[in-house]
Structures are given as structure tokens and as C-alpha cells.
């Protein structure tokens, strides 16, 4: 019978196993911690990018609103409103209004208004968008909406 030789573990080999296990455990902890921090950094970067885009959008809206405010405070806007919405005329001009609208006018007119007015959250007017005077004449003569060119 062959004698089985047993390895006798010395305190040095046991210590070496303990050190290797400790190094593996610390390395595993550091890798997991690095992954968690990298994911958190990625999320924070994405959120910062989204906030930056939102700031840019809001600044663009602010510029448009300031330009609109400046235009509304001008005399050109007052004249435009007086002529288009209030149907006022200058001295010497004659206002011509289409009295007999075509039978299909209201439906076609509503359809045209829906197509012509962009629905924007940034611009809200107190009055509905005015229909140009030429549109009344077009509807009177052709009884259909004008063709779309583009």
C-alpha cells in the first residue's frame, strides 16, 4: 500500500491564501463601486445635456417673445391690426367687404383657418388669426380652398 502523502499546511501558506482572498474581495468591491459610479456619472451627464437643451429652447422662445413684444409695441402692428382685424381704412381708401359668402364658405373657411394657423404654445393671441381679405374673394369666386403650392 502506498502511503498517501498529506501536505501539511504551514502558517505561511494559510496566510498567503487569506491575503489572496482579501485581495480578490477588495478588487471585486472596487470594480463594483467603479461601475456604480460610472453609471451615476453617465446619468448625471445625460441629465445635464437635457437641461442644457431645454435652456437653449427656452432662450430661443424668449428671443422670439421679445421680438414679438417689440413688434406689438410698434406703430406697424397697430396699423396692421387696424386694417386686418378692425377693418379700418386710411383717409381716401374705400373698404370693400364680401357680403354674400358662398354656401360652402363656413366649412371651407374653418378648414383653411385650421391649415393656416400654426398651433404653438409660445404664442397665444387674444384674437383668432385673421383671414386675409383675398381669402374671402377666393371663396366667393371659386367656392373651394386655394391650392397648396408647397
C-alpha positions in Angstrom: 0.0 0.0 0.0 1.2 3.3 -1.0 1.3 5.8 1.6 -0.7 8.9 0.9 1.3 11.9 1.5 -0.6 14.7 3.0 0.5 18.2 2.6 1.0 19.9 5.8 -0.1 23.4 5.6 2.3 25.8 7.1 1.2 29.1 8.6 2.8 30.9 5.7 0.6 29.1 3.1 -2.5 29.8 5.1 -1.5 33.4 5.3 -1.0 33.5 1.6 -4.5 32.1 0.9 -6.0 34.7 3.3 -4.1 37.5 1.5 -5.2 36.3 -1.9 -8.8 36.0 -0.9 -8.7 39.5 0.7 -7.2 41.0 -2.5 -9.8 39.3 -4.6 -12.6 40.6 -2.3 -11.2 44.2 -2.3 -10.8 44.1 -6.1 -14.3 42.8 -6.6 -15.7 45.6 -4.3 -13.6 48.3 -6.2 -14.9 47.0 -9.6 -18.5 47.1 -8.5 -18.1 50.5 -6.9 -16.4 51.9 -10.1 -19.3 50.5 -12.2 -21.9 52.2 -9.9 -20.0 55.5 -10.0 -19.6 55.3 -13.8 -23.3 54.7 -14.2 -24.2 57.6 -11.9 -21.8 59.9 -13.9 -23.4 58.8 -17.1 -26.9 59.6 -15.8 -25.8 63.0 -14.5 -24.1 63.8 -17.8 -27.3 62.9 -19.7 -29.4 65.0 -17.4 -27.1 67.9 -17.7 -27.3 67.6 -21.5 -31.1 67.5 -21.4 -31.2 70.6 -19.1 -28.8 72.4 -21.4 -31.0 71.7 -24.4 -34.1 72.9 -22.5 -32.3 76.1 -21.6 -31.4 76.7 -25.2 -35.0 76.1 -26.3 -36.3 78.4 -23.6 -33.8 81.1 -24.6 -34.9 80.8 -28.2 -38.6 81.2 -27.1 -37.5 84.2 -25.0 -35.9 85.8 -28.0 -39.0 85.2 -30.1 -41.2 86.7 -27.4 -39.0 89.7 -27.0 -39.1 90.3 -30.8 -42.9 89.8 -30.8 -43.2 92.3 -27.9 -41.1 94.8 -29.7 -43.3 94.4 -32.8 -46.5 94.6 -30.8 -45.3 97.9 -29.3 -44.6 99.4 -32.7 -46.9 101.5 -34.9 -46.7 98.9 -37.7 -48.5 96.4 -35.5 -51.2 99.0 -34.6 -51.7 99.7 -38.3 -51.9 96.0 -39.2 -54.5 95.3 -36.5 -56.5 98.3 -37.5 -56.6 97.2 -41.2 -56.9 93.4 -40.9 -58.9 92.8 -37.7 -60.7 96.0 -37.1 -61.3 96.7 -40.8 -60.3 100.4 -40.5 -59.2 102.4 -43.5 -57.0 105.4 -44.1 -58.5 108.6 -45.3 -59.1 108.3 -49.0 -59.3 104.5 -49.0 -62.5 102.5 -49.6 -63.2 99.3 -47.6 -64.8 96.6 -49.7 -66.3 93.7 -47.7 -67.6 90.5 -49.2 -71.3 90.3 -48.1 -72.6 87.2 -49.7 -70.3 84.4 -48.7 -70.6 81.2 -50.7 -72.8 78.4 -49.4 -69.8 76.2 -48.6 -67.9 79.1 -47.0 -68.0 78.4 -43.3 -66.8 74.8 -43.6 -64.1 75.7 -46.2 -63.2 78.8 -44.1 -62.8 76.7 -41.0 -60.7 74.2 -42.8 -58.5 77.0 -44.2 -58.1 78.5 -40.7 -57.0 75.2 -39.3 -54.4 74.8 -42.0 -53.2 78.4 -41.9 -52.8 78.8 -38.1 -49.8 77.0 -36.5 -50.7 75.7 -33.1 -47.9 77.0 -30.9 -47.7 77.0 -27.2 -45.3 80.0 -27.3 -47.6 82.5 -29.0 -51.1 82.9 -27.6 -53.2 85.7 -29.1 -56.3 87.3 -27.7 -57.9 87.3 -31.1 -58.2 84.4 -33.6 -55.9 84.6 -36.5 -57.4 86.9 -39.2 -58.3 85.5 -42.5 -56.8 87.6 -45.3 -59.1 89.6 -47.4 -58.1 87.8 -50.6 -59.4 84.5 -49.0 -63.0 86.0 -48.9 -62.7 86.8 -52.6 -61.3 83.4 -53.4 -64.1 81.7 -51.7 -66.7 83.9 -53.3 -65.4 83.2 -56.8 -64.2 79.5 -56.6 -66.1 78.1 -53.6 -63.2 75.9 -52.7 -59.9 76.4 -50.8 -57.0 77.7 -52.7 -54.5 75.0 -53.9 -51.4 74.3 -51.9 -48.3 75.3 -53.8 -45.8 73.8 -51.5 
